[in-house]
Amino acid sequence: MEGTMNFLAYFRVEVNRIFRSKITWFITVLSVLVPLGGYNLSTPVPPLTTASRFIANPVLVGALGGAILFALLTLFELNRVHKNLTAELTDTIVSPHILNIARLLGIIVSATVAVSVATIVYLPYTVLKMGDIFNLNVYLNSYFILMLPSLWFSILATAAFYQIIHRTDLSFVLSIVFFLLSTSRWFADDYILRWVNPLVPILSDDFSNAQVFRMASYNRLFWFSILIGIWILSMLCVRRYGKGLLGSLIRNGRRIYIPLLSVTLIIGGYYMYVNQPYVDHSPLDWQNIDTSLNINEEFTKLALKDTSIDINFDTKRGTLSGTAIYHIQNENTVSPKCRLGINPGYTIKRITANGEEVAFSDLNKDINNFKYVIFELPPEKDIELSIDYGGMHQIWSVVVSTFGGAHIGDNYIDLGGKDLVPTLEIPSSEEGSQITGRFTIPKNLNLIATGDTVKLLSENDDGTRTWLAHDTGNRLSIFAGDYVKLEIDGGNMPVEFYYSSKHQRVMEKMDAQNIMEHTIAYCTNHYGPLLFATPGYPFKIIQSSAFLFGGGAIKNCSFMGEIYFSDENLNNKQHGASSGEVLSHEIAHQWWGLSAQSMDMENLDWTDEGVTVYTTYRIAKEKFGAEYAQKNYVEVWKQAAKDKKNNFYNRHPEYMDILPEKYAARLHSSNTGTNMYNVMPLTIYKAAELVGGEERMDEILAELYQNGGTEMPPYITYNDFLNACGLRKEELILD
């Protein structure tokens, strides 16, 4: 007890001394100012959402700058007693180990104060810029999970280096090397090893960021274990009794608990690295892996009739627990072998067939985000196969840098295929199969699923609700969030639009319903119905999380990443002259981008964007008149093309080599954007004049949309477009 009181006294003295130092306050002020660089000077995260721009980037830049600043402060404080030749005096009063611990904790306290002050300073501005979509939990988690531990780790690592080497210059060099390793391309996709710059592909405005903070927290626990272990080990090198490194090692080594504790922590960190739970172990060379099942006579005599699933979600932990029941028709007279695929993070707990337990074998080998399980079915004609499973899904190693794939978070769920239910490799019966799902989720979430419109079955006493979904086939995909449903008049095709309630005010202000109805009617009348819309089902357009970089379609559902609806995108003049026209642009992508796709390996500027921007222009012309469309689209395209042509470096490409790399990259990016969003729609505009007018161009585009291309089917190439127009490339060169 007395030893504890003495240590607390030393700790209090060290904290008071550190905070009386002008250097400490100078470092603290600089650390508070560093996040300013994340607003414009440096953007570690693409500023595609408001949270990325006003939270993630300032925090990550603050982590980088703060880590360097507190490495300097650590060296200054640890070296002070040796520089002033007072170590010999203090060592006679108290153990240097005790003083080093107290001094280290004092520096850690100063770093905590710096980040706490930064959190308070930037809060009003962040709230002002983000408005209704500001989330205090995301804000606090960003500062205290992403930023603060980076400063602590820098202090620990630098202190360990100094205690071993006992030189400030070499210690600082090692700290910088350690810093650069974390930011290097070798660690870019390894979320565990990035100690100073945790992996954050984006932050969502409207939905869950649980995956970011779960993985960052695990990263922090890993580095705490490793760095504290290394720092404790470095305590053996603390100089004592005027001895050098070797003599001090021998003297300090008598305290056997120091190396034992250190090794235990380092081994614990290694165990965490090897057994990390968030990313699977699929080989990165995914295209050359054979995952096919050897088709045999037994397999061909199996038929899947229907599937039913019952799943409960724990959104706080990001886990699910479910039971899947399959009805299988078996024409075999022997026990047929069967294989199922499931997300590698899930565990198959139990398999029964007609009530009897079935032995199964987990292959324990991740392939393309699948884990395979082998088992045998009984030789009975009608089989009811029941599978109990659960766990936390794992991200495919190939897409870890974007956190792509499934998601279970506190206010968002996105699951489908083997991420939702075990996939049996059994063909469907001749009559076709059906799938039905019961999903119990928190009551603050609304469920959407492929297939029929979902039904609410019950409000449960534990704060959850149970929903029923149904679809044909053996696959089902679900989304759950604080969705608002908007029913759209799509003519003969019923349309349901689901978007986050955080965007409700924006959607109502821009009159989203009328915009979408007009866009859908225009595209349907001019190009044809959506190719992936299934008759008899409502066509569902769903706003999905920001971690979906782009869009996609599954059966009768089309989903669009959150970034399409961000303030930055809705104010993007390249997509449309107003936020409403940008929404038209994004809805038109359901035709050009999801249903039909434009691509040309010899002309990378020929993409879906050109046709979509041209379509947006035509929609605006129909709605607001020719004068408005000419001024806000055609003239804008012409001016952008002219500016690109007049650029000095574009006129004299031989000088590009002397440009700094980042400026050359910026110019290349600008040229690419201009070509996609201005030159290509202007090219289509000119082609319409040459082929006889807009009506003829509508016929050409409709034919390409419905039939696809012939040069690189199903993609529509630039040559496909030229051939359909009966034009040569030279005729479409812009003046």
Residue pairs with C-beta under 8 A, 6 or more apart in sequence:
6 94
6 98
7 98
7 101
7 102
10 94
10 98
10 99
10 102
11 102
11 105
11 106
13 102
14 99
14 102
14 103
14 105
14 106
15 105
15 106
15 109
17 106
18 24
18 77
18 103
18 106
18 107
18 109
18 110
19 25
19 110
23 73
23 76
24 73
24 110
27 69
27 70
27 72
27 73
27 110
27 114
28 110
28 113
28 114
28 117
30 65
30 69
31 62
31 65
31 66
31 69
31 70
31 111
31 114
31 115
31 118
31 151
32 114
32 117
32 118
32 121
34 61
34 62
34 64
34 65
34 66
34 69
35 58
35 59
35 61
35 62
35 65
35 118
35 122
36 58
37 58
37 61
37 65
38 44
38 56
38 57
38 58
38 59
38 60
38 61
38 62
39 53
39 54
39 57
39 58
41 61
42 57
42 61
43 53
43 57
44 56
44 57
44 60
44 61
44 64
44 197
44 200
45 52
45 56
45 57
45 60
45 200
45 201
45 202
45 203
46 52
46 202
47 53
47 57
47 568
48 202
48 546
48 563
48 566
48 568
48 569
49 202
49 203
49 204
49 205
49 546
49 562
49 563
49 566
49 568
50 129
50 130
50 133
50 205
50 566
50 567
50 568
51 130
51 133
51 135
51 138
51 203
51 204
51 205
51 209
52 202
52 203
52 546
53 568
54 125
54 126
54 129
54 130
55 126
55 130
55 138
55 139
55 142
55 203
56 142
56 146
56 200
56 202
56 203
58 122
59 142
59 143
59 146
59 147
60 146
60 147
60 197
60 198
60 200
62 115
62 118
62 147
63 146
63 147
63 150
63 151
63 196
63 197
63 198
64 150
64 183
64 196
64 197
66 111
66 114
66 115
66 147
66 150
66 151
66 154
67 150
67 151
67 153
67 154
67 179
67 196
68 154
68 176
68 179
70 107
70 110
70 111
70 114
70 151
70 154
70 155
70 158
71 154
71 155
71 157
71 158
71 172
71 175
71 176
71 179
72 172
73 107
73 110
73 155
74 104
74 107
74 154
74 155
74 158
74 159
74 162
75 158
75 162
75 168
75 171
75 172
77 103
77 106
77 107
78 100
78 103
78 159
78 162
78 163
79 162
79 168
81 87
81 90
81 99
82 166
87 96
87 239
88 242
90 96
90 99
91 240
91 241
96 238
96 239
96 240
97 235
97 238
97 252
100 159
100 163
100 235
100 238
104 155
104 156
104 159
104 231
107 155
107 159
108 152
108 155
111 148
111 151
111 152
111 155
112 148
114 151
115 143
115 144
115 147
115 148
115 151
118 143
118 147
119 139
119 140
119 143
119 144
123 139
126 134
126 139
127 134
130 205
132 502
132 505
133 205
133 206
133 502
138 203
138 209
141 209
141 213
142 203
145 198
145 213
145 216
145 217
145 220
146 198
146 200
146 216
149 220
149 223
149 224
150 195
150 196
150 197
150 198
153 195
153 196
153 223
153 224
153 227
154 175
154 179
154 196
156 227
156 228
156 230
156 231
157 175
157 178
157 227
157 230
157 231
158 171
158 172
158 175
159 231
159 234
160 227
160 230
160 231
160 233
160 234
161 170
161 171
161 174
161 175
161 234
162 168
162 171
163 231
163 234
163 235
163 237
163 238
164 234
164 237
164 245
165 171
165 174
166 237
166 239
166 245
179 196
181 187
181 193
182 193
182 194
182 195
182 196
182 197
183 194
183 196
183 197
187 193
187 194
188 194
188 401
189 199
189 400
189 401
191 198
191 199
191 215
191 216
191 219
191 278
191 279
191 400
192 218
192 219
192 222
192 272
192 273
192 276
194 219
195 219
195 223
195 227
198 215
198 216
198 219
198 220
199 215
199 216
199 219
199 400
199 401
200 212
200 216
201 401
201 402
201 403
201 547
202 402
202 546
202 547
202 549
202 563
203 209
203 212
203 546
204 412
204 545
204 546
204 547
204 562
205 502
205 546
205 562
205 566
206 481
206 500
206 502
206 503
206 543
206 545
206 546
206 562
206 565
207 409
207 411
207 412
207 481
207 500
207 544
207 545
207 546
207 562
208 315
208 407
208 409
208 410
208 411
208 412
208 545
209 409
210 315
210 318
210 407
210 408
210 409
210 410
210 412
211 278
211 318
211 395
211 403
211 407
211 409
211 547
212 403
214 278
214 318
215 278
215 403
218 272
218 276
218 277
218 278
221 272
222 269
222 272
222 273
222 276
223 269
225 265
225 266
225 268
225 269
225 272
226 265
226 266
226 269
228 265
229 261
229 262
229 263
229 264
229 265
229 266
229 268
229 269
230 262
230 266
232 258
232 261
232 262
232 265
233 258
233 259
233 262
233 263
233 266
235 252
235 258
236 248
236 249
236 252
236 253
236 258
236 259
237 245
237 248
237 249
237 252
238 248
238 252
239 245
239 248
240 247
240 248
240 251
240 252
241 247
241 248
241 251
243 251
252 258
253 259
277 345
277 392
277 394
278 392
278 394
278 395
279 394
279 395
279 396
279 397
279 400
280 343
280 344
280 345
280 366
280 369
280 371
280 394
280 395
280 396
280 397
281 344
281 366
281 397
282 344
282 366
282 367
282 368
282 369
282 370
282 396
282 397
282 398
283 289
283 367
283 397
284 397
284 398
286 368
286 398
289 367
289 368
291 367
291 368
291 370
293 299
293 339
293 425
298 332
298 334
298 336
298 337
299 336
299 337
299 338
299 425
299 426
300 427
301 330
301 331
301 332
301 336
302 328
302 329
302 330
302 331
302 332
302 336
302 338
302 377
302 426
302 427
303 328
303 329
303 331
303 426
303 427
303 428
303 429
303 430
304 326
304 327
304 328
304 329
304 424
304 426
304 427
304 428
304 429
304 433
304 474
305 327
305 328
305 329
305 429
305 431
305 433
305 434
306 326
306 327
306 433
306 434
306 435
306 436
307 324
307 325
307 326
307 327
307 421
307 433
307 434
307 435
307 436
307 474
308 324
308 325
308 435
308 436
308 437
308 438
309 322
309 323
309 324
309 325
309 420
309 421
309 435
309 436
309 437
309 438
309 476
310 322
310 323
310 437
310 438
311 320
311 321
311 322
311 323
311 420
311 421
311 437
311 438
311 439
311 440
312 320
312 321
312 322
312 440
312 464
313 319
313 320
313 408
313 413
313 439
313 440
313 441
313 442
314 320
314 321
315 408
315 409
315 410
315 411
315 413
315 441
315 442
315 445
316 410
317 392
318 392
318 393
318 408
318 409
319 390
319 391
319 392
319 408
320 346
320 390
320 391
320 408
320 415
321 389
321 390
322 388
322 389
322 390
322 421
323 386
323 387
323 388
323 389
324 386
324 387
324 389
324 421
324 422
325 384
325 385
325 386
325 387
326 383
326 384
326 385
326 386
326 387
326 424
326 426
327 382
327 383
327 384
327 385
328 377
328 382
328 383
328 384
328 385
328 424
328 426
329 381
329 382
329 383
329 429
330 336
330 377
330 379
330 380
330 381
330 382
330 383
331 381
332 377
332 379
333 379
334 379
335 376
335 377
335 378
335 379
336 376
336 377
336 379
337 374
337 375
337 376
337 377
338 374
338 375
338 376
338 377
338 424
338 425
338 426
339 372
339 373
339 374
339 425
340 348
340 372
340 373
340 375
340 387
340 422
340 423
340 424
340 425
341 370
341 371
341 372
341 373
341 418
341 422
341 423
341 425
342 348
342 370
342 371
342 373
342 389
342 418
342 422
342 423
343 369
343 370
343 371
343 393
343 394
343 406
343 418
343 419
344 366
344 369
344 370
344 371
344 394
345 391
345 392
345 393
345 394
346 371
346 389
346 390
346 391
346 392
346 393
347 389
347 390
347 391
348 360
348 362
348 373
348 387
348 388
348 389
348 422
349 388
349 389
349 390
350 357
350 386
350 387
350 388
351 357
351 358
351 360
351 375
351 385
351 386
351 387
351 388
352 358
352 385
352 386
353 377
353 378
353 380
353 383
353 384
353 385
353 386
354 378
354 380
354 383
354 384
355 384
356 378
358 375
358 376
358 377
358 378
358 385
359 375
359 376
360 373
360 374
360 375
361 373
361 374
361 375
362 371
362 372
362 373
363 371
363 372
363 373
363 374
364 371
365 371
365 372
366 394
366 397
368 396
369 394
369 395
369 396
369 397
369 398
369 405
369 418
370 418
373 422
377 383
377 385
385 424
387 422
389 422
392 408
393 405
393 406
393 408
393 415
393 419
395 403
395 404
395 405
396 404
396 405
399 405
402 547
402 549
403 547
404 547
404 548
404 549
405 419
406 414
406 415
406 416
406 419
406 420
407 413
407 414
407 415
407 545
407 547
408 415
410 442
411 442
411 444
411 445
411 481
411 482
412 445
412 480
412 481
412 545
413 441
413 445
413 478
413 479
413 480
413 481
414 478
414 479
414 480
414 544
414 545
414 548
415 477
415 478
416 450
416 475
416 476
416 477
416 478
416 554
417 423
417 475
417 477
420 437
420 476
420 477
420 478
421 437
421 476
423 474
423 475
424 474
428 473
428 474
432 472
432 473
433 472
433 473
433 474
434 470
434 471
434 472
434 473
435 451
435 470
435 471
435 472
435 473
435 474
435 475
435 476
436 468
436 469
436 470
437 449
437 468
437 469
437 470
437 476
437 478
438 457
438 466
438 467
438 468
439 447
439 466
439 467
439 469
439 478
439 480
440 460
440 464
440 465
440 466
440 467
441 447
441 464
441 465
441 467
441 480
442 463
442 464
442 465
443 459
443 460
443 463
443 464
443 465
444 482
445 465
445 480
445 481
445 482
446 480
446 481
446 482
446 483
446 485
446 498
447 454
447 467
447 469
447 478
447 479
447 480
448 454
448 478
448 479
448 480
448 483
448 498
448 540
448 542
448 557
449 467
449 469
449 471
449 476
449 477
449 478
449 479
450 469
450 471
450 475
450 476
450 477
450 478
450 540
450 554
450 555
450 556
450 557
451 469
451 470
451 471
451 472
451 476
451 537
451 555
451 556
452 469
452 470
452 471
452 537
453 496
453 538
454 467
454 468
454 469
455 467
455 468
456 465
456 466
456 467
456 468
457 465
457 466
457 467
457 468
458 465
458 466
459 465
460 466
469 476
469 478
471 555
473 555
475 554
475 555
477 554
477 555
477 557
479 498
479 542
479 544
479 559
481 500
482 500
482 501
482 502
483 498
483 499
483 500
483 501
483 542
483 543
484 498
484 499
484 500
484 501
484 503
484 504
484 507
485 496
485 497
485 498
486 496
486 497
486 498
486 499
486 507
486 512
486 513
486 516
487 494
487 495
487 496
487 497
488 495
488 496
488 497
488 513
488 516
488 517
488 520
488 541
489 495
489 517
490 517
490 520
490 521
490 524
490 539
491 520
491 521
491 524
492 529
493 520
493 524
493 529
493 530
493 533
493 539
494 538
494 539
495 516
495 520
495 538
495 539
495 540
495 541
496 538
496 539
496 540
496 541
497 512
497 513
497 516
497 540
497 541
498 540
498 541
498 542
498 543
499 507
499 512
499 543
499 565
500 543
500 562
500 565
503 543
503 565
506 565
506 570
506 579
510 570
510 578
510 579
510 580
510 583
511 580
512 580
512 583
515 580
515 583
515 584
515 587
516 541
516 583
516 584
516 587
518 584
518 619
518 623
519 583
519 584
519 587
519 588
519 619
520 587
522 615
522 618
522 619
522 622
523 587
523 588
523 590
523 591
523 615
524 530
526 618
526 698
526 701
526 702
527 591
527 698
527 701
527 702
527 705
527 706
528 702
528 705
528 706
530 539
530 558
530 590
530 591
530 595
531 595
531 596
531 705
531 706
532 553
532 555
532 556
532 558
532 594
532 595
533 539
533 556
534 555
534 556
537 555
537 556
538 556
539 556
539 558
540 556
540 557
540 558
541 558
541 559
541 560
541 587
541 590
542 557
542 558
542 559
542 560
543 559
543 560
543 562
543 564
543 565
544 559
544 560
544 561
544 562
545 561
545 562
546 561
546 562
546 563
546 566
547 561
548 559
548 561
548 562
549 561
549 563
550 561
551 558
551 559
551 560
551 561
551 564
551 589
551 593
551 594
552 558
552 559
552 594
553 559
553 590
553 594
553 595
558 590
558 594
560 586
560 589
563 569
564 586
565 583
565 586
569 575
569 582
569 586
570 579
570 582
570 583
571 579
571 582
572 582
573 636
574 613
574 673
574 677
574 678
575 581
575 582
575 585
575 586
575 613
575 616
575 677
576 582
576 583
576 584
576 585
576 616
576 620
577 620
577 628
577 632
577 633
581 616
581 619
581 620
584 616
584 619
584 620
585 612
585 613
585 615
585 616
588 612
588 615
588 616
588 619
589 608
589 612
591 615
591 705
592 598
592 608
592 611
592 612
592 615
592 705
593 608
593 612
595 705
596 608
596 704
596 705
596 708
596 714
596 716
597 608
597 714
597 715
597 716
598 606
598 607
598 608
598 610
598 611
598 715
598 716
598 717
598 721
599 606
599 607
599 712
599 715
599 716
599 717
600 606
600 712
600 715
600 717
600 718
600 719
601 712
602 718
603 717
603 718
604 672
605 672
605 675
605 676
605 679
605 680
606 680
606 717
606 718
606 721
607 676
607 680
609 676
609 677
609 680
610 676
610 677
610 679
610 680
610 681
610 683
610 684
611 680
611 681
611 684
611 701
613 633
613 677
613 678
613 680
613 681
614 680
614 681
614 684
614 685
616 633
617 629
617 633
617 634
617 681
617 685
618 629
618 694
620 628
620 629
620 632
620 633
621 628
621 629
621 633
633 681
634 682
634 685
636 678
637 678
637 679
637 681
637 682
637 685
638 682
640 674
640 677
640 678
640 679
641 674
641 678
641 679
641 682
641 734
643 674
644 650
644 670
644 671
644 674
644 675
644 678
644 679
645 651
647 667
648 655
649 655
649 656
649 659
649 667
650 667
650 671
656 664
656 667
659 667
679 734
682 734
683 732
683 734
684 697
686 732
686 734
687 697
687 721
687 725
687 727
687 732
688 694
688 696
688 697
690 725
690 727
690 731
690 732
691 697
691 700
691 725
691 726
691 727
700 721
700 724
700 725
703 724
704 716
704 720
704 721
704 724
708 714
708 715
708 716
709 715
709 716
709 717
709 720
710 720
710 723
711 717
711 719
711 720
722 728
722 729
722 732
